[in-house]
Amino acid sequence: MVKGKTLTYGVLLGSICLIGAGIYRNEVNIVLKKAVNLCLECIGIG
């Protein structure tokens, strides 16, 4: 049981670190632009 919680918290910490690195590198704008383009392509506007 302890091993599972350790793995869970380790993955959570790693995720938070990678999200922080993406924000630091200003990749939020790139991801948002790709998401908008994908969404518009799915509904047939873009």
Contacts in CASP RR format, 6 or more apart in sequence:
PFRMAT RR
TARGET T0000
AUTHOR 0000-0000-0000
METHOD contacts of the structure
MODEL  1
MVKGKTLTYGVLLGSICLIGAGIYRNEVNIVLKKAVNLCLECIGIG
22 28 0 8 1.000
37 46 0 8 1.000
40 46 0 8 1.000
END
